Amino acid sequence: MQETDLISEIQKGDKDAFKNFVDIYKKFIINICYKFVDNADDANDIAQEVFIDVYRNINNFRGDSQINTWLYRISVNKSLNFLRNNKKYTQTNDISDESFKIPNSDNSELNPDISLINKERKNILDKAINSLPESQKTAFILCKKEDLSYEEISQVLDISIKAVESLIVRAKKNLQKLLINYYK
């Protein structure tokens, strides 16, 4: 069944069509949410909320954009709302140089293996990304982690391509400032 036919069936109230829709897009939506909240259980919970929204609002989907774009927009918004509403995820923009120090691989006392170093680097980068202003963080994640084009990001965020470019450039500059001591 084609995407347009599936949407049409869901709009008519076909619950089996919606079940198929969930089966098709579940992993896609969970992955988007996970990239924002970095927790599998929370990503699953947010994905459920996304599907509830989709079910309630499917009749508002006119097909002006691709279904993926619509799902991205809902998933990103739900993820950002989750982050705003859960204090345990609130990140501070005041990141000290100390928070970006990792063990030196030459330090014989620690002797970490490569996977540990890579995990630590990922944590440091994630912390820096999470400290970005929300709009920069969102654009950056969609670009770098979701590999969306600037045009696709502009559709998801409902902003111009120039605005997307500006957000990503500012995000990169802010990340560079945050990570400069780490990479010295």
BAFIFI-642254 format. One record per residue (C-alpha): x, y, z; residue in one letter; residue number from 1. Coordinates in steps of 0.05 Angstrom, whole numbers. Example, Ala and Ser with C-alpha at 12.3 -4.5 7.8 and 13.67 -1.06 7.14 Angstrom:
! BAFIFI-642254
246,-90,156,A,1 .
273,-21,143,S,2 .
//
This chain:
! BAFIFI-642254
0,0,0,M,1 .
27,68,-19,Q,2 .
37,123,32,E,3 .
-20,166,4,T,4 .
-68,107,5,D,5 .
-48,90,76,L,6 .
-60,162,99,I,7 .
-127,162,64,S,8 .
-148,98,98,E,9 .
-127,125,166,I,10 .
-166,189,153,Q,11 .
-227,145,140,K,12 .
-218,113,208,G,13 .
-186,47,189,D,14 .
-151,24,253,K,15 .
-112,-31,217,D,16 .
-84,21,170,A,17 .
-62,62,230,F,18 .
-30,0,261,K,19 .
9,-10,196,N,20 .
28,63,197,F,21 .
56,55,268,V,22 .
94,-7,248,D,23 .
125,30,189,I,24 .
145,94,225,Y,25 .
156,71,297,K,26 .
232,62,292,K,27 .
239,126,251,F,28 .
203,168,304,I,29 .
238,135,363,I,30 .
305,149,332,N,31 .
288,222,322,I,32 .
265,229,394,C,33 .
326,191,421,Y,34 .
373,240,387,K,35 .
343,295,429,F,36 .
331,261,496,V,37 .
387,209,494,D,38 .
345,159,533,N,39 .
311,98,502,A,40 .
252,95,551,D,41 .
238,169,544,D,42 .
244,165,469,A,43 .
192,109,468,N,44 .
145,149,512,D,45 .
152,210,468,I,46 .
141,167,405,A,47 .
75,144,435,Q,48 .
55,216,445,E,49 .
74,230,373,V,50 .
29,174,348,F,51 .
-28,199,391,I,52 .
-20,267,360,D,53 .
-17,237,291,V,54 .
-80,197,303,Y,55 .
-117,258,330,R,56 .
-93,304,274,N,57 .
-88,259,213,I,58 .
-147,294,182,N,59 .
-108,359,183,N,60 .
-52,328,141,F,61 .
-65,354,70,R,62 .
-4,325,37,G,63 .
28,393,24,D,64 .
92,364,51,S,65 .
118,293,56,Q,66 .
94,252,114,I,67 .
166,247,139,N,68 .
170,323,145,T,69 .
105,325,184,W,70 .
128,268,230,L,71 .
196,303,240,Y,72 .
161,367,261,R,73 .
116,332,311,I,74 .
173,289,338,S,75 .
220,348,346,V,76 .
167,390,380,N,77 .
147,334,428,K,78 .
220,321,444,S,79 .
235,394,458,L,80 .
172,400,501,N,81 .
195,339,540,F,82 .
263,370,551,L,83 .
232,436,574,R,84 .
185,401,622,N,85 .
234,354,654,N,86 .
285,388,698,K,87 .
332,328,699,K,88 .
346,343,626,Y,89 .
356,418,635,T,90 .
425,434,612,Q,91 .
465,494,635,T,92 .
497,541,585,N,93 .
552,553,635,D,94 .
600,496,619,I,95 .
666,501,653,S,96 .
731,480,621,D,97 .
736,426,674,E,98 .
673,391,648,S,99 .
708,380,581,F,100 .
772,348,607,K,101 .
780,275,591,I,102 .
834,228,613,P,103 .
898,235,573,N,104 .
911,170,535,S,105 .
985,178,553,D,106 .
968,173,627,N,107 .
991,104,647,S,108 .
950,105,711,E,109 .
884,105,673,L,110 .
903,66,611,N,111 .
834,71,577,P,112 .
817,31,516,D,113 .
793,63,451,I,114 .
719,49,462,S,115 .
722,84,530,L,116 .
756,145,500,I,117 .
705,147,443,N,118 .
647,141,493,K,119 .
675,198,533,E,120 .
684,240,471,R,121 .
612,227,451,K,122 .
589,247,521,N,123 .
629,312,517,I,124 .
602,329,449,L,125 .
531,312,470,D,126 .
539,357,531,K,127 .
563,413,487,A,128 .
506,404,438,I,129 .
455,402,494,N,130 .
483,469,520,S,131 .
467,504,454,L,132 .
406,549,450,P,133 .
345,508,431,E,134 .
338,532,360,S,135 .
412,520,345,Q,136 .
411,452,378,K,137 .
350,431,338,T,138 .
378,453,271,A,139 .
446,422,287,F,140 .
416,355,307,I,141 .
372,352,246,L,142 .
431,369,202,C,143 .
487,328,233,K,144 .
451,270,267,K,145 .
391,263,222,E,146 .
429,282,159,D,147 .
373,327,133,L,148 .
386,378,79,S,149 .
378,452,95,Y,150 .
314,452,54,E,151 .
286,394,94,E,152 .
305,427,159,I,153 .
271,491,137,S,154 .
207,452,124,Q,155 .
210,416,191,V,156 .
224,480,230,L,157 .
180,523,185,D,158 .
235,574,175,I,159 .
274,599,114,S,160 .
335,563,87,I,161 .
377,625,104,K,162 .
353,620,176,A,163 .
374,546,178,V,164 .
443,564,151,E,165 .
450,618,203,S,166 .
429,572,260,L,167 .
478,518,239,I,168 .
535,568,231,V,169 .
522,597,300,R,170 .
516,527,329,A,171 .
584,507,300,K,172 .
616,571,326,K,173 .
587,560,396,N,174 .
609,487,395,L,175 .
679,508,373,Q,176 .
682,557,432,K,177 .
658,503,481,L,178 .
705,450,455,L,179 .
768,490,440,I,180 .
803,469,504,N,181 .
784,397,493,Y,182 .
816,395,425,Y,183 .
881,431,445,K,184 .
//
